[in-house]
Amino acid sequence: EEENKDQIRGIESPSVTVSPSSVSIASAGGAEDVTITTNCSWTASSDADWLEISVKSGGASKSGAVASVSAGTNKGEAREGTITITGTIGSAVATAKISVSQAAPAPVLSLSPGTLSFPLMGGEQTLNLKSSADWTASSNVDWILITPDSGQGSTGSQSIKVKTEANTESDRSGKVTFTMGSRTAVLTVNQNGKADAEDVTVEDFFSRPAGTDKWYRITGEITQI
């Protein structure tokens, strides 16, 4: 009714248009330009704290004012937001909306390295895990220990400790499966066994350096210790 009164009094009605009226932003973030054309003063507002527009207000512009719609990195689910351009002349109001969508990051699950090798005496090594969501790890053998065996997603690498017990048998291999939703990554763990022992005489054995984790198969007679 107020707008009709303004028209009767010869006051121009507000007009607001935006182009484009919808934009998409990659999960890594970015900005897209939009053109705001009005015959009146205007203001811009966002309904989401992750969504911004570079120009918050302006005046009438038949050629259009250019503003950038931007969003930072999206670390969660796909999301949508709206920027509203509101133009006014007197008590009359006109609005135009810019719909903004931002994709979710691509799921990431990777291991480095993908294979670890241990001596027969066992030991502990570290691998780097990248996971964009919660994950769990499980081994198909009882001689491999993973610490931690579960965790939350992160943007960086997580250090995972892999420990093996001493091997009293022949060479062996096991696998650790890391699971994130429907995705999996497999670590292969190899460990030397006693079959790799070196054949040496008693004299050769006592000439070898002490403190190594190497195994020997000794032949000969020990007459004195």
N, C-alpha and C positions, 0 to 999 in steps of 0.2 A: 504493500500500500504506500509506504514512504517512497519507494522507487517510482511508483506511478505519479506521485505528487511532484517528484523532481522532474519527471519527463514533462508533466503539464507546465511546470515553471520554466521549461526549456533548458534544464540542466542535463548534461550528457551523462549517460549511464556508464559505469566502469566496465572495461573489457580487459580480460587477461587471457593470454594464450601462451603455451610453452611448446617447444619443439626440440627434441622429441619428448613425448609424454611418458616414456618408459625407457630405462637404461639398465644394462647389466654390467656388473663389475666382477672381475675375476677374484678368486679366493685370496690371492696374494695382495689384493688391494689395488687402488688406482683411482682415476678420475675421468669423468666424461663431461663434455661441454653441453650445455643446454642454452637455448635462446628464449628470453622472456620478453614478450611484446605486450605493452599495455598503453592505455590512454590516460593513466592516472598514477598516483604514487602507490607503491606496493611494498610489502614485506614478505620475507620467506621464513618458514619454520620447518623443522624436522621432527618427526615423531619417534626417532630412534637415536640413542646416544652415539652409535657407531657411524651415523650418516650425517654428512655435513654439506653445506652449500657455501661457496666462496663469497657470494654477494648476498647480504642479508636484507637489503632494501634498495629502492631506487625510485626514479620518477618516470613520467610518461616517455615512451620511446617507440616511435613507429618502426624504426629500423631494428629494434630489439636489443636488449642487453644480454651479453654473454656471461654466464656464470658456470663454475665447475662444481659438479656433484661428485663427492669423493667418499671413500671408505677405506679404513685400514685393513690389515690382514685379518681374515676370518679364520679363527682356530677351532670353530665349532661346527654346528649344523648350518645348512643353507638358510639364509635369512632374507627378509623383505622389509622395506621401509618406505615411507612416503614423505615427500617434501611438498608443502602446500604454499602456493603463491597467492597472497590475498591483496587485492586492489580495492581502493575505496575512493569514492567521490561523495562528499557529504555523508549522508547516512546510508548510501547505497554501497553494497559490497559484492565483489565478484571474486571467484577463486578458480585456480587451476592446479592440478595435482601432477606430480612427477613420481611415478612408481619406480622404485629401485630394488633390484634383486642382486644378491651376492651369493655365488656358489660356495659350497663347502669345500674344504681342502681335500685333495685326493688322498685316500688312505695310504699310509706308509708302514711297511713292516720289512725291515732288512737287517742282516747280520754281517759283521765284518770282524774277523774272517769267517768263512762258511765251513772251514775245516780246521781242527786242532789236532796236533800229534803230541803224544806224551811218551816218555821213557817208561820202561817196565817198572821203575820204582814209584811211578805216579807223580803227582804234583798239582800245581794250581796255575791256571792261565786266565787271561781276561779277554773277553770279546766285547765289541761295541754293538749295542742294539738300538735301532731307531724304530719307534712305534708311535703312531699318531693317536692311538686309543689304548685302553686297558688291555693287558696281555697276560698270558700264563705260559709256563714252560713245563714240559714233562719229558722224562728220559725213558727209553725202552729197555734200559739195563740198570741194575742196582749199584754198579760201581762208578757211575757218574753222578756227581752232586752239583746242582746249580744253585747259586746264591746271588740275588733273590730269585725265586721261582715264579714271581708274579709282580706286576707293577702297573703304573698308570702311564698314559700317553704323554708325550712331551715333544717340544720342537727340536730338542737337541739329542745327543747320543747318551745312552745309559750304559754304565759299565756293569757287566755281568761276569761273575767269577765261576769258572768251571774247574772242578777238582776231581781227580781220579785216584783210586786206591792203587796200591802196589799190585802188579800182575804176576801171579804165581803160575800162570799157564802160558799158552802160546799167544801169538799176536791176536788182538781182538779189536772189534769195532762196535761202536754204539751210536745212537742218534738221539738228539734232543729236539723236540718239536716245539716251536714257539707259535702260539695261537692268538690271533687278534680278530675277533668276530669270525668271519668266514675265511680269513686269510691265514696262511701258515708259512713259516720259514723254518728250514731244517738245518741244524748244526750236525756235522759228522765228526765224531771223536775216534781217533785211532790211537792204539796203545801197543807198544812193542811188548813181546813176551820173552820167555826164557829161551825160546828157540833161537834167539839172536845171540846167545852166549858164544863167546870166542873160545876155541880150543887152544889151550896153552899148557906148557909143561910147568912143573912146580917152580923150576928156576926162572922161567919167564914171568910167572905170576908175581913172584916177590920182587921182580925188577920193575913192575908197573907202578905208576903213581897211585897213591892212596887218595881216598876221598871222592872217587868217581862213582857214578851209578851204573857203571858197566858191569855185566855179568860175564863170568869165565867158567869154562868147563875144564877142570884141571886133571891132567894125567901125570902119573909118576908116583914116587914114594917120598913121603915126608919123614925124615929121620930125626929132625930136631925142630922144636918150636921155641 
